[in-house]
Amino acid sequence: MSLEELREEIETIDREIVEKIAQRTYVADTIAQVKSERGLPTTDEQQEQAVMERAGDNAEQFDVDANLVKAVFRLLIELNKVEQRENR
């Protein structure tokens, strides 16, 4: 593959990553609505821990640095928590 083709592949992957972040955010917003309707707290530390463990496991499965993947997921979780608080 040429350098240009490889860069185009990266561009496609980047777009897909952003699409998945948008999908995740939408589902997290829906979860926030359900929590609000049920009077549940915004933060669920047990669920956050489960997400982090899954992220680490998935990273290992795909031979990616688990600490890096967990850092990305920490950012995603914080983003969702902020949005959930703002929408309450």
C-alpha positions in Angstrom: 0.0 0.0 0.0 1.1 3.5 -0.7 1.6 6.2 2.0 -1.5 7.9 0.7 -3.6 4.8 0.8 -2.5 4.1 4.4 -3.4 7.7 5.4 -6.8 7.2 3.8 -7.3 4.1 5.8 -6.3 6.0 9.0 -8.8 8.7 8.1 -11.6 6.1 7.7 -10.7 4.5 11.0 -10.7 7.9 12.7 -14.2 8.6 11.4 -15.4 5.2 12.6 -13.9 5.9 16.1 -15.8 9.2 16.3 -19.0 7.5 15.1 -18.6 4.9 17.9 -18.0 7.7 20.5 -21.2 9.4 19.3 -23.1 6.1 19.5 -21.8 5.5 23.0 -22.7 9.0 24.1 -26.2 8.5 22.8 -26.6 5.3 24.8 -25.1 7.0 27.9 -27.6 9.8 27.5 -30.4 7.3 27.4 -29.1 5.6 30.5 -29.1 9.0 32.2 -32.7 9.4 31.4 -33.6 6.1 32.9 -31.5 6.9 36.0 -33.4 10.2 36.3 -36.8 8.5 35.9 -35.9 6.0 38.6 -34.3 8.4 40.9 -30.9 6.8 40.7 -27.6 8.6 41.2 -25.6 9.7 38.2 -22.4 7.9 39.3 -22.3 4.1 39.5 -18.8 3.2 40.7 -19.4 -0.5 40.3 -20.4 -0.1 36.7 -17.5 2.2 36.0 -15.1 -0.4 37.4 -16.7 -3.1 35.2 -16.3 -0.8 32.1 -12.6 -0.3 33.0 -12.0 -4.0 33.4 -13.7 -4.8 30.1 -11.5 -2.0 28.4 -8.4 -3.6 29.8 -9.5 -7.1 28.8 -10.3 -5.9 25.3 -7.0 -4.1 25.0 -5.1 -7.3 25.9 -7.2 -9.3 23.4 -6.2 -6.9 20.6 -2.6 -6.5 21.9 -3.0 -2.8 22.6 -1.5 -1.0 25.7 -4.2 -1.5 28.4 -3.2 1.6 30.3 -3.7 3.7 27.2 -7.1 2.2 26.5 -8.1 2.6 30.1 -7.1 6.3 29.9 -9.3 6.8 26.9 -12.2 5.1 28.7 -11.7 7.2 31.7 -12.1 10.3 29.5 -15.3 8.8 27.9 -16.8 8.0 31.3 -16.0 11.5 32.6 -17.6 13.0 29.5 -20.7 11.0 29.9 -20.9 11.9 33.6 -20.6 15.6 32.9 -23.3 15.4 30.3 -25.6 13.3 32.6 -25.3 15.9 35.3 -26.0 18.8 32.9 -29.1 17.1 31.6 -30.6 16.4 35.0 
